[in-house]
């Protein structure tokens, strides 16, 4: 396999035939040794978090497949801690799409003068550009259109798709007594068909989940979610 890219939490290998292999690592984003799914740099390493993330990712991608949500998912190997996916082309230099159900994290830090921490939000969607140097700034629909990253119609379609996907994820977590506060997704275009598809992962490493008023760490979340 040819190594294409070394990412913060996954390495990417080319398999040919418009497929790539994602090798999950034990690194998570955060700052000062504290996990933060909204951070733009690796903050710490947690043994076993790669397999934990893949197990949840496999579950949610297979759930979304039954809902006919378009994604890059092909298959996953928990023993190898890897996932085979369709190759996708990012929007611009990469976008992250956040769906917020509660005011926490960076959202509360920005808008704390207008709301209470933990206040309910109505599936609020924000988009940021992947740019570590500039701190992954948020970007508006008009700016995305002006920069030829997304058309206005594509923005609206992506926003609605995000709300739909996150609704399914929130409902699934709720069956285990867990509440989704926010989640970060990524999308791209299928390299072969040019269709907009969900990419990357769906795991504790890119979401905040609470049980009651207690935040659930990524590794604990996997155990809590899959326990009998």
Steps between C-alpha positions, in 0.01 A plus 500: 500500500613854431484748787311803373469712811576497873213664686444604861300191592528277189750408229373459143622235253411459133344167396425589136162473326380821672539349847726591792575345839474707818724380783364629831751626761481555875537878472214740575457874460518728801703761687726478805441127534120537504286340228300748289330383177491862384877550529715521188809318628585170666493555873562154644526128432259254661581131465221313322318809376567409134322166523229655713444769238491248218249279682259792538570624147420159355175486695380844396601476134320167473196654670505793256528258208163353603364857491639542145739779604779533240845440651849378418470190722585161345615273786687498832750266668504542878800271546709706256346824630435608142214591267470477122319795344426648161745773405356848536605851400468765772315827458770761449782409738257325733192591702369387837127511564387528862146427618422642845219389729638672811709813559839366611863511393613765253141604428443600861842669517399717202140575593488465877372858531177393329416163655562264789752217486323181400199686362306303239556584134285403202739276303712808428742441211834682470772447240870560556788483257786261578787741561715431806700820457184712527325287761240341270285815468125483445384595152166625370289382207575821308875465553500135392320604182731798441806275533347236267517233769125429511211645303210638703289201393774256607529679836129460567509134394801435726332676791184291466699177456695584818179554699361169372815301578543652845135437577556128435815499714329688784207257495732198505695634796176575682408129487793450742401785729763731349456856374690646206607859571694564179678315222748583224459337158688517172372478145653481153428403144527138390807504273329275245140630500546857636207441739508670842572233763567476873867418567751458786363347824210508748636429847559630849798689362281741306196535722406610850262264675357525851317264731288722719731790585818292469726525194600159363863461389555333156616160631234496769240595239577195288467271802181672613348487153575133432436356845220244523 
